[in-house]
Amino acid sequence: MLATPSDFDVLIVGAGISGIGMAAHLEMMCPRRSYAIVERRDQIGGTWDLFRYPGIRSDSDMHTLGFVFEPWRHEKSIADGPSILEYLNRIADERGIRPHIRFGYKVVSADFRPDEARWHVTVELADGERKLLTANFIYLGAGYYDYDDPYDAGFDFSEFEGDVIHPQFWPKDYDYTGKKVVVVGSGATAVTIVPSMADKAAHVTMLQRTPTWMFSRPAKDAIANFLRKVLPEKVAYAITRFKNITMQDFSFKAARNKPEKVKQALHKRIEKALGKDYDKEAFTPPYNPWEQRLCLVPDNDLFEAMKSGRASVVTGNIAKFEKDGVRLTSGELLPADIIVTATGLKLAIAGKIKISVAGEPVDFSQRYYYKGCMFSNLPNLAVVFGYLNASWTLRADINSEFVCRVLNHMEATGTNLATPVLTAEAEAKIEDDDLFDFSSGYIQRGKHIMPKSAKDYPWRLNQEYVFDRKVLRQGDVDDGLLSFTRAGANAMMAEEQLEAAE
């Protein structure tokens, strides 16, 4: 037995959707377990607190981006950032989670000591002071991108005399009234910013190198709002959630199986919004739908801004940034007072925390995902990396439930080590899969740092929520691959298993 107990049974890194969701599940499923959330920022919300650019909103419906245990009550299912923050804050307060949060705690490193069956975690406070925390289990809810550095597309702005802004670092109370704006990029962020800025700006141009598939839908879910009026709140939410999950799954599979039909359907919606004379080429990417995420256009806001003349979409390549705008390789000059570089994110693994086991650094690119939740031969650690083809929270919910089941199994069996064991012999037989068969730039740029994924379950990050939900909720926790041992009493057996896996 250790002379001193761990500070916490579970340490959750990040107070965004993933972290708050895990805390709520611990409260519901593991009430005897102690836990803390460490959050580097001063508020909860993660992504939704970091991003403050105009129009910040969800690109998934809130009946699936919301938690399974907490109904979404707002009229709009495509919600703005402040509404999402209100939702998370209410959960943190009503469920007693907030007292467990340590704000201003940035995790620098975490070393697992197998002989102690616990993590030694170094955190850095705002004033530079460092503290050591110990925990038996770590749950990484730190997201998937670099909070400090966005993707640098390598543009030279030395001649440009206006303001250059990256959406990740939007200035507070920034006034762009009457300004000419060029938004570089065509992803979800750009599609959100352009119509939002068009209300006040003189003109907003979305400059895209290649088009993105766009999908328009109402911001309000009429069926959801009707059901809320005639059914109990939780029942209405469950039905709407089931409907939207089913529709997401159907749409994704249709795009993969019948891409030409989906292309026609998407173009038909855009034509209905912009008219028959719209520039079809500007909305026809060189890839099939759902080879990158579809960009949501709620209530046709982008198309309405274009029809009014307040916004436009230009396809072209940048030659250089001049003092008063963007010169394209075609020779055209796009006048600009403000350049917004919506050029994408930079992926980061494990929140850039230095993870090690007994002092040996962990290289995640050499580990396999286990059930999209844990990693091969890495004990007492779980993570959330949301779905590419559905809402992030769908995975966060089922991963949280699964980890709670693992913790309860450990308690019931008197074990304190839970390790997904992949032997060297078994690994040699694994056929690798393309972990992210999406052509999105940020995905392709970051693949080299991401964990491995096999073609066969469970050593993969699956992209089919309904299947994952069944396995993680109903499948055996003690499946013969997830090893449950105890430091000391049977530590030798665990060490032998891990040695065989090396």
C-alpha positions in Angstrom: 0.0 0.0 0.0 1.2 3.5 -0.7 2.0 5.7 2.2 -0.2 8.5 0.9 -3.3 8.1 -1.2 -3.6 9.8 -4.6 -5.0 13.3 -4.7 -7.8 12.1 -6.9 -9.2 8.9 -8.3 -9.7 10.5 -11.7 -8.1 13.6 -13.1 -10.0 15.2 -16.0 -8.0 17.5 -18.3 -10.1 20.2 -19.9 -13.4 21.8 -18.9 -15.0 21.8 -22.3 -17.7 19.5 -23.6 -15.6 16.4 -23.1 -14.5 17.2 -19.5 -17.9 18.4 -18.3 -19.5 15.3 -19.8 -17.0 13.0 -18.1 -17.6 14.8 -14.7 -21.3 14.4 -15.1 -21.0 10.7 -15.8 -18.8 10.2 -12.8 -21.4 11.9 -10.6 -24.1 9.6 -12.0 -22.2 6.3 -12.3 -19.2 6.5 -9.9 -20.4 8.7 -7.0 -17.7 7.3 -4.6 -14.9 8.2 -6.9 -13.0 11.5 -6.2 -12.2 13.6 -9.2 -11.0 17.0 -10.3 -11.0 18.9 -13.6 -7.9 20.9 -14.4 -8.5 23.7 -16.9 -5.9 26.1 -18.2 -8.4 28.9 -19.0 -10.4 30.9 -16.5 -13.8 29.7 -17.7 -15.4 26.4 -18.7 -16.3 25.8 -22.3 -13.1 24.9 -24.1 -13.5 25.7 -27.8 -16.7 27.6 -27.1 -14.9 29.9 -24.7 -11.7 30.3 -26.8 -13.4 31.2 -30.1 -15.0 34.7 -30.0 -15.2 35.5 -33.7 -18.5 36.9 -35.2 -21.3 34.4 -35.5 -19.5 31.6 -33.6 -22.0 28.7 -33.6 -22.3 24.9 -33.7 -21.9 23.2 -37.1 -23.9 20.2 -35.7 -27.4 20.2 -34.3 -27.6 20.6 -30.5 -29.7 17.5 -30.1 -26.6 15.5 -30.8 -24.0 18.0 -29.8 -25.8 18.2 -26.5 -25.3 15.4 -23.9 -27.5 12.3 -23.8 -28.4 13.1 -20.2 -29.3 16.8 -20.6 -32.0 17.9 -23.0 -31.3 20.9 -25.2 -34.0 23.5 -24.3 -33.4 26.3 -26.8 -35.6 26.9 -29.8 -32.7 26.9 -32.2 -31.0 23.6 -32.7 -28.1 25.3 -34.6 -26.9 27.3 -31.6 -24.6 30.2 -31.1 -21.5 30.1 -28.9 -23.1 32.0 -25.9 -26.0 29.6 -25.8 -23.7 26.6 -25.8 -21.7 28.2 -22.9 -24.9 28.8 -21.0 -25.8 25.1 -21.5 -22.4 23.9 -20.1 -22.4 26.3 -17.2 -25.9 25.3 -16.2 -24.8 21.6 -16.1 -21.7 22.4 -14.1 -23.8 24.3 -11.5 -26.8 22.1 -11.3 -24.8 18.8 -11.1 -22.3 20.1 -8.6 -19.4 19.9 -11.0 -18.0 23.5 -10.6 -16.4 23.0 -7.2 -14.3 20.2 -8.7 -12.7 22.5 -11.3 -9.2 24.0 -10.9 -9.0 27.0 -13.2 -5.7 28.3 -14.4 -4.1 24.9 -14.2 -2.1 24.0 -17.3 -1.0 20.3 -17.5 2.6 20.2 -18.5 3.5 16.5 -18.1 2.1 13.3 -16.7 4.2 10.3 -15.8 2.5 7.0 -14.9 4.2 4.9 -12.2 3.2 1.3 -12.7 4.5 0.3 -9.2 2.1 2.8 -7.7 -0.7 2.5 -10.2 -1.0 6.2 -10.5 -0.1 9.3 -12.5 2.2 12.0 -11.3 1.0 15.1 -13.0 2.8 18.4 -13.2 0.6 21.5 -13.7 1.7 25.1 -14.2 -0.3 28.0 -12.7 -0.8 31.4 -14.3 2.1 32.9 -12.3 4.5 30.2 -13.4 4.4 28.2 -10.2 4.4 24.4 -10.7 2.5 21.9 -8.7 2.4 18.1 -8.5 -0.9 16.2 -8.5 -1.4 12.5 -8.3 -4.3 10.5 -9.8 -5.1 6.9 -10.5 -6.8 7.6 -13.8 -6.5 10.4 -16.4 -9.3 11.4 -18.8 -8.0 13.6 -21.6 -10.7 16.0 -22.7 -8.3 18.6 -24.1 -9.7 18.6 -27.6 -7.8 17.9 -30.8 -6.1 21.1 -31.8 -3.3 23.4 -30.7 -4.8 26.2 -28.5 -1.6 28.2 -28.7 -0.7 28.2 -32.4 -3.1 28.0 -35.3 -2.1 26.6 -38.7 0.3 29.1 -40.4 -0.3 29.0 -44.1 2.9 30.9 -44.7 1.4 34.2 -46.0 3.6 37.3 -46.3 1.6 40.3 -45.0 4.5 42.7 -44.8 3.1 45.0 -47.5 -0.5 44.9 -46.3 -1.5 48.0 -44.4 -4.7 46.8 -42.8 -5.5 44.4 -40.0 -4.8 40.7 -40.2 -6.8 38.5 -37.8 -6.9 34.8 -37.2 -10.3 33.6 -35.9 -8.6 31.7 -33.1 -7.5 35.0 -31.6 -10.3 37.4 -32.4 -9.7 40.8 -30.7 -12.3 41.8 -28.1 -14.9 44.4 -29.2 -13.2 44.6 -32.6 -15.0 47.2 -34.8 -15.2 46.3 -38.5 -18.1 48.6 -39.4 -17.8 49.9 -43.0 -14.7 48.0 -43.7 -13.8 45.9 -46.7 -13.1 42.3 -45.5 -11.5 39.3 -47.2 -11.9 36.0 -45.4 -9.3 33.5 -46.7 -10.7 30.0 -46.5 -13.8 28.1 -47.3 -14.4 25.8 -44.3 -16.9 26.0 -41.5 -15.2 29.0 -39.8 -15.2 31.0 -43.0 -18.8 30.1 -43.8 -19.8 31.3 -40.4 -17.8 34.5 -40.3 -18.8 35.8 -43.8 -22.5 36.3 -43.3 -22.0 37.5 -39.7 -19.5 40.2 -40.7 -21.6 41.2 -43.7 -24.2 42.9 -41.4 -21.8 45.7 -40.5 -18.9 45.5 -43.0 -18.9 47.4 -46.3 -18.4 44.1 -48.1 -17.1 40.7 -47.2 -15.4 38.4 -49.7 -14.8 34.7 -49.1 -11.6 33.8 -51.0 -11.4 30.1 -51.5 -8.7 28.1 -53.2 -11.1 25.3 -53.7 -14.9 25.2 -53.0 -16.5 23.3 -50.1 -19.7 21.3 -50.2 -22.4 23.3 -48.4 -25.7 22.2 -46.9 -28.5 24.6 -45.9 -31.0 23.8 -43.3 -33.2 25.8 -40.9 -31.6 26.8 -37.6 -34.8 25.7 -35.8 -35.8 22.1 -35.8 -39.6 22.3 -36.3 -40.1 18.6 -35.3 -38.1 19.0 -32.1 -39.9 22.2 -31.1 -43.3 20.5 -31.7 -42.4 17.4 -29.7 -41.3 19.6 -26.8 -44.8 21.1 -26.7 -46.7 17.8 -26.6 -44.3 15.4 -24.8 -42.2 15.4 -21.6 -38.9 17.1 -22.2 -36.7 14.1 -21.9 -38.9 12.0 -24.2 -39.0 14.7 -26.8 -35.2 15.1 -26.6 -34.6 11.4 -27.0 -36.9 11.1 -30.0 -35.3 14.1 -31.7 -31.8 12.8 -30.9 -32.7 9.4 -32.4 -34.1 11.1 -35.5 -31.0 13.3 -36.0 -28.5 10.4 -35.4 -30.4 8.3 -37.9 -30.4 11.1 -40.4 -26.7 11.8 -39.9 -25.8 8.2 -40.5 -28.1 7.9 -43.5 -26.6 11.1 -45.1 -23.0 10.0 -44.6 -23.6 6.5 -46.0 -25.5 7.9 -48.9 -22.7 10.3 -49.7 -20.2 7.5 -49.7 -22.4 5.0 -51.7 -24.1 7.4 -54.1 -22.0 10.6 -54.3 -23.5 11.8 -57.6 -27.0 11.8 -56.2 -25.9 13.6 -53.1 -24.1 16.2 -55.2 -27.3 16.8 -57.2 -29.3 17.2 -54.0 -26.8 19.7 -52.5 -26.7 21.8 -55.7 -30.5 21.8 -55.8 -30.7 23.4 -52.4 -28.1 26.0 -53.3 -30.0 26.8 -56.5 -33.2 27.2 -54.6 -31.4 29.8 -52.3 -29.4 31.7 -54.9 -31.4 31.2 -58.1 -30.8 29.4 -61.3 -28.0 31.8 -62.4 -25.7 31.1 -59.5 -22.1 30.2 -60.1 -22.2 26.4 -59.8 -18.5 26.1 -60.2 -17.9 28.1 -57.0 -19.9 25.5 -55.1 -18.5 22.3 -56.7 -15.5 20.9 -54.9 -13.0 18.5 -56.6 -13.9 15.8 -54.0 -17.1 14.0 -53.1 -19.5 15.0 -50.3 -18.3 13.8 -46.9 -14.7 13.3 -48.0 -14.5 16.5 -45.9 -17.1 17.7 -43.4 -20.1 19.4 -45.0 -20.3 23.1 -44.2 -23.7 24.0 -42.6 -25.4 27.1 -43.8 -28.3 27.7 -41.3 -31.3 29.6 -42.6 -29.3 30.2 -45.9 -27.5 33.1 -44.1 -24.5 33.0 -46.4 -26.6 32.8 -49.5 -28.9 35.6 -48.3 -25.8 37.8 -47.7 -24.6 37.0 -51.3 -28.0 37.9 -52.8 -28.0 41.2 -51.0 -24.7 42.1 -52.5 -23.0 42.4 -49.0 -21.0 39.2 -49.5 -19.4 37.3 -52.4 -17.4 34.2 -53.0 -14.3 34.2 -55.2 -12.3 31.2 -56.2 -8.6 31.8 -56.9 -5.0 31.5 -55.8 -3.2 34.2 -53.9 -0.2 35.8 -55.7 0.6 38.3 -52.9 -0.8 40.6 -50.3 -0.5 44.2 -51.3 -0.9 47.3 -49.2 -4.7 47.6 -49.9 -5.8 44.1 -50.7 -5.1 40.6 -52.1 -3.7 40.1 -55.5 -4.7 36.8 -57.2 -2.6 34.9 -59.7 -5.3 35.9 -62.2 -4.3 39.5 -61.8 -7.5 40.5 -60.0 -7.1 42.6 -56.8 -9.6 42.0 -54.0 -9.7 45.3 -52.0 -9.4 44.8 -48.2 -9.0 46.8 -45.0 -9.1 43.5 -43.0 -7.8 40.1 -43.8 -9.3 37.2 -41.8 -7.1 34.0 -42.1 -9.6 31.2 -41.7 -7.1 28.8 -43.0 -7.6 26.0 -40.5 -6.4 24.5 -37.2 -3.3 22.6 -36.2 -3.8 19.2 -34.7 -2.3 18.4 -31.3 -2.3 15.1 -29.5 -3.1 14.7 -25.8 -3.3 18.5 -25.3 0.5 18.7 -26.0 1.1 17.1 -22.6 4.3 15.2 -22.2 3.0 11.7 -21.4 5.4 9.1 -20.1 5.3 5.7 -18.3 8.0 5.1 -15.7 9.9 8.0 -17.2 9.8 6.7 -20.8 8.1 9.1 -23.2 4.9 7.8 -24.9 4.9 8.2 -28.7 1.2 8.1 -29.5 1.9 7.6 -33.2 3.1 4.2 -32.3 0.1 3.2 -30.2 -3.2 1.8 -31.5 -6.6 3.2 -30.4 -8.5 0.8 -28.3 -12.3 1.1 -28.9 -11.7 4.7 -29.8 -11.2 5.4 -26.1 -7.9 4.1 -24.8 -4.5 3.2 -26.2 -2.6 0.0 -26.6 -0.4 -0.9 -23.6 -1.0 2.4 -21.9 -2.7 1.9 -18.5 -5.3 4.1 -16.8 -5.7 6.7 -19.5 -8.6 7.5 -21.8 -9.3 10.2 -24.3 -12.0 11.8 -26.5 -11.5 12.4 -30.2 -15.0 13.1 -31.6 -16.5 11.8 -34.8 -15.6 13.3 -38.1 -19.0 12.4 -39.6 -21.2 13.3 -36.6 -21.3 15.4 -33.5 -18.3 15.4 -31.2 -20.4 14.8 -28.1 -21.7 11.5 -29.3 -18.3 10.0 -28.8 -17.7 12.0 -25.6 -20.9 10.5 -24.1 -20.1 6.8 -24.8 -16.4 7.1 -23.9 -17.4 8.6 -20.6 -19.9 5.8 -19.9 -17.3 3.2 -20.8 -14.6 4.7 -18.6 -17.1 4.7 -15.7 -17.8 1.0 -16.4 -14.1 0.3 -16.3 -13.7 2.2 -13.0 -16.6 0.3 -11.5 -15.1 -3.0 -12.7 -11.8 -2.1 -11.1 -13.5 -1.3 -7.8 -15.5 -4.6 -7.9 -12.4 -6.7 -8.7 -10.0 -4.9 -6.4 -7.7 -4.0 -9.3 -6.1 -0.6 -9.9 -4.5 -1.1 -13.4 -6.6 -1.2 -16.6 -4.4 -1.8 -19.6 -5.5 -2.6 -23.2 -2.8 -5.2 -23.9 -1.6 -5.7 -27.5 1.1 -8.3 -27.7 3.9 -8.1 -30.3 2.6 -11.2 -31.9 -0.9 -9.8 -32.2 0.3 -6.4 -33.5 2.3 -8.1 -36.2 -1.0 -9.4 -37.6 -2.8 -6.1 -37.6 -3.7 -4.5 -40.9 -3.6 -0.7 -40.6 -6.4 1.5 -41.8 -6.3 5.1 -42.9 -7.2 6.6 -39.6 -8.7 9.7 -41.2 -9.8 9.1 -44.8 -10.9 12.7 -45.0 -9.1 15.1 -47.3 -9.4 18.1 -45.0 -6.2 20.0 -44.8 -5.9 20.0 -41.0 -6.4 16.2 -41.0 -3.8 15.5 -43.6 -1.3 17.9 -42.0 -1.6 16.2 -38.6 -1.8 12.5 -39.5 1.9 11.9 -38.7 1.3 12.6 -35.0 -1.9 10.7 -34.6 -2.3 7.2 -33.1 -2.7 4.2 -35.3 -6.0 2.6 -36.3 -6.5 -1.0 -37.4 -9.1 -2.1 -40.0 -10.6 -4.4 -37.4 -12.2 -3.5 -34.0 -11.3 -2.9 -31.3 -7.9 -1.5 -32.2 -9.4 1.4 -34.2 -11.0 4.8 -34.0 -14.3 3.8 -35.5 -16.5 6.3 -37.4 -19.9 4.6 -36.8 -21.6 5.8 -33.7 -24.4 3.3 -33.5 -22.0 0.4 -33.6 -19.6 2.0 -31.0 -22.5 2.8 -28.7 -23.6 -0.8 -28.6 -20.1 -2.1 -28.0 -19.2 0.4 -25.3 -22.5 0.3 -23.5 -23.3 -3.4 -23.7 -20.1 -5.2 -24.5 -18.1 -6.9 -21.8 -15.6 -4.6 -20.1 -13.3 -7.6 -19.3 -13.1 -8.6 -22.9 -9.8 -10.5 -22.7 -7.8 -7.5 -24.2 -8.4 -5.0 -21.5 -6.3 -6.4 -18.6 -7.3 -5.7 -15.0 -4.4 -6.2 -12.6 -3.2 -4.8 -9.3 0.1 -3.2 -8.6 2.2 -5.3 -6.2 0.1 -8.5 -5.8 0.1 -9.4 -9.5 2.3 -6.7 -10.9 4.7 -9.3 -12.3 1.9 -10.7 -14.5 1.1 -7.2 -15.8 4.8 -6.5 -16.5 5.1 -9.8 -18.4 2.1 -8.9 -20.5 3.5 -5.5 -21.3 7.0 -6.9 -22.1 5.4 -9.3 -24.6 3.6 -6.4 -26.2 6.8 -4.4 -26.6 
